Amino acid sequence: MTTATQTVEKGTGTWQIDAAHTSVEFGVKHLMISTVRGRFAEVEGSVAVEGDDPTKAQIDVTIAAASIGTGVEQRDEHLRSADFLDVERFPSLSFRSSKVERVGEDELRVRGDLTIRDVTREVVLDVEERGAAKDPWGGERAGFSATVEIDRKDFGLTWNQTLETGGFLVGDVVKISIDAELVLQSE
């Protein structure tokens, strides 16, 4: 198997996210004692690569805000409401890279702008190249995993309730993990 870098070097062009093989998941503290996990079911995007240097890649990702799911419909509806994502007014979340740097043999650091609701903040994703291969249909695929932590209040997601025992119902730190499979598009 070739490494993702070797495939990207050979695969100059546009790589599309394979939504069926990509997950965007998150975790946030509940009652300060447990973690609620969820995911976004609808994600699309691309990585444009020019030349043989993956640090010159341009990444654009869009996530359908209404596709949020935690397994509890009442909670999901609350997350879609104006208290949180306000999906009626802000139907998508987006990420656009501004800088990609190599920090290890299979590790990259991707800096870019994350937009949630109407707020854009710079975030830094730690990315691991997971490998690359030809698929059974002759296409080139590459896999990546990424993690980032954000403070939800930085994006205007401030709804909360104070607990009688102290602390809050919902934690501020949101841990996001992404597993993406990309497919090189033919010219």
C-alpha positions as CSV (number, residue, x, y, z in Angstrom):
1,M,0.0,0.0,0.0
2,T,1.3,3.5,-0.8
3,T,1.1,6.3,1.7
4,A,-1.4,9.0,1.3
5,T,1.4,11.5,0.5
6,Q,2.6,9.3,-2.3
7,T,-0.9,9.1,-3.7
8,V,-1.5,12.8,-3.3
9,E,1.8,13.5,-5.1
10,K,0.7,11.3,-8.0
11,G,-2.9,12.5,-7.8
12,T,-2.7,16.2,-8.5
13,G,-6.2,17.4,-9.0
14,T,-9.4,17.5,-7.0
15,W,-10.3,14.9,-4.4
16,Q,-14.0,14.7,-3.4
17,I,-15.1,13.5,0.1
18,D,-16.8,10.2,-0.2
19,A,-19.8,10.9,2.2
20,A,-20.7,7.2,2.5
21,H,-17.2,6.6,4.0
22,T,-16.7,9.8,6.0
23,S,-17.8,10.7,9.5
24,V,-17.9,13.9,11.5
25,E,-18.5,13.2,15.1
26,F,-18.4,15.3,18.3
27,G,-18.5,14.9,22.1
28,V,-19.5,17.4,24.8
29,K,-19.8,17.0,28.5
30,H,-23.3,16.6,30.0
31,L,-24.0,17.5,33.7
32,M,-20.2,17.7,34.0
33,I,-20.0,13.9,34.5
34,S,-20.6,12.2,31.2
35,T,-20.1,12.8,27.5
36,V,-22.9,13.0,24.9
37,R,-21.7,12.0,21.5
38,G,-23.2,12.8,18.1
39,R,-22.5,13.1,14.5
40,F,-23.4,15.0,11.3
41,A,-24.8,12.6,8.7
42,E,-24.4,14.9,5.7
43,V,-20.9,16.2,4.7
44,E,-19.5,17.2,1.4
45,G,-16.3,18.8,0.2
46,S,-13.1,18.7,-1.7
47,V,-9.4,18.9,-1.5
48,A,-7.6,20.6,-4.4
49,V,-4.0,19.7,-4.8
50,E,-1.6,21.4,-7.2
51,G,1.8,20.0,-7.8
52,D,3.4,17.4,-5.6
53,D,3.2,19.2,-2.3
54,P,0.3,18.3,0.0
55,T,1.0,21.4,2.1
56,K,-0.3,23.5,-0.8
57,A,-3.7,21.7,-0.7
58,Q,-6.9,23.8,-0.4
59,I,-9.7,22.1,1.6
60,D,-13.4,23.1,1.5
61,V,-16.0,21.3,3.5
62,T,-19.7,21.9,4.1
63,I,-21.9,20.1,6.6
64,A,-25.7,20.2,6.7
65,A,-26.5,21.5,10.2
66,A,-29.9,19.7,10.2
67,S,-28.1,16.4,9.8
68,I,-27.0,16.5,13.4
69,G,-27.9,13.4,15.4
70,T,-27.2,12.1,18.9
71,G,-29.7,9.2,19.0
72,V,-32.2,11.2,21.0
73,E,-34.8,13.0,18.8
74,Q,-35.8,15.5,21.5
75,R,-32.2,16.5,22.1
76,D,-31.5,16.6,18.3
77,E,-34.5,19.0,17.8
78,H,-33.1,21.2,20.6
79,L,-29.7,21.2,18.9
80,R,-31.3,22.3,15.6
81,S,-33.2,25.1,17.3
82,A,-32.2,28.7,17.7
83,D,-30.7,27.8,21.1
84,F,-27.9,26.1,19.3
85,L,-27.4,25.7,15.5
86,D,-30.5,27.5,14.4
87,V,-30.7,25.4,11.2
88,E,-33.5,27.5,9.8
89,R,-31.3,30.6,9.6
90,F,-28.0,28.8,9.2
91,P,-28.4,25.6,7.2
92,S,-24.7,24.7,7.0
93,L,-21.4,24.7,8.8
94,S,-18.3,25.1,6.8
95,F,-14.5,24.8,6.9
96,R,-12.0,26.3,4.5
97,S,-8.3,25.8,5.0
98,S,-5.8,28.6,5.0
99,K,-2.5,26.7,5.7
100,V,-1.4,23.1,5.7
101,E,1.9,22.1,7.3
102,R,3.7,18.8,7.7
103,V,4.6,18.1,11.3
104,G,5.5,14.4,11.1
105,E,5.9,11.6,8.6
106,D,2.1,11.0,8.4
107,E,1.0,14.0,10.3
108,L,-0.3,17.4,9.1
109,R,-1.6,20.5,10.9
110,V,-4.4,22.2,9.0
111,R,-5.3,25.8,9.9
112,G,-8.5,27.3,8.6
113,D,-11.7,29.1,9.1
114,L,-14.6,27.2,10.7
115,T,-18.0,28.8,10.4
116,I,-20.9,27.9,12.7
117,R,-24.1,29.9,12.6
118,D,-22.8,33.3,11.4
119,V,-19.5,33.2,13.3
120,T,-16.2,32.4,11.8
121,R,-13.1,31.5,13.9
122,E,-9.7,30.1,13.0
123,V,-9.2,26.5,14.2
124,V,-6.2,24.1,13.9
125,L,-6.9,20.5,13.1
126,D,-4.4,17.7,13.8
127,V,-4.5,15.4,10.8
128,E,-3.2,11.9,10.4
129,E,-2.7,10.4,7.0
130,R,-4.3,6.9,7.1
131,G,-3.1,5.6,3.8
132,A,-4.2,5.3,0.2
133,A,-5.1,2.6,-2.2
134,K,-6.7,1.9,-5.5
135,D,-10.4,1.0,-5.2
136,P,-11.9,-2.0,-7.1
137,W,-13.1,0.4,-9.8
138,G,-9.7,1.7,-10.6
139,G,-10.0,4.9,-8.6
140,E,-7.5,6.5,-6.2
141,R,-8.6,6.9,-2.6
142,A,-6.9,8.4,0.4
143,G,-7.9,8.3,4.1
144,F,-7.4,10.9,6.8
145,S,-8.3,11.3,10.4
146,A,-8.5,14.7,12.1
147,T,-9.3,16.1,15.6
148,V,-9.9,19.5,17.0
149,E,-11.4,21.0,20.1
150,I,-13.4,24.2,20.0
151,D,-15.2,26.3,22.7
152,R,-18.8,26.4,21.6
153,K,-19.3,29.8,23.1
154,D,-16.7,31.2,20.6
155,F,-19.3,30.4,17.9
156,G,-22.3,32.0,19.7
157,L,-23.6,28.6,21.1
158,T,-24.1,30.0,24.6
159,W,-27.3,28.3,25.7
160,N,-26.9,26.5,29.1
161,Q,-28.5,25.8,32.4
162,T,-26.9,26.2,35.8
163,L,-27.1,23.1,38.0
164,E,-28.3,23.3,41.6
165,T,-25.1,21.5,42.6
166,G,-22.9,23.9,40.7
167,G,-21.6,23.7,37.2
168,F,-23.6,23.6,34.0
169,L,-25.8,21.2,32.0
170,V,-23.7,21.4,28.8
171,G,-19.9,21.7,28.7
172,D,-18.2,24.4,26.7
173,V,-15.5,22.3,25.0
174,V,-16.6,20.3,22.0
175,K,-14.2,17.6,20.8
176,I,-14.6,16.9,17.1
177,S,-13.2,13.9,15.2
178,I,-13.3,13.4,11.5
179,D,-12.5,10.3,9.5
180,A,-12.5,11.1,5.8
181,E,-12.2,9.1,2.7
182,L,-11.3,11.0,-0.5
183,V,-11.7,10.0,-4.1
184,L,-9.5,11.5,-6.8
185,Q,-11.7,12.9,-9.5
186,S,-10.9,12.1,-13.1
187,E,-10.1,15.1,-15.3
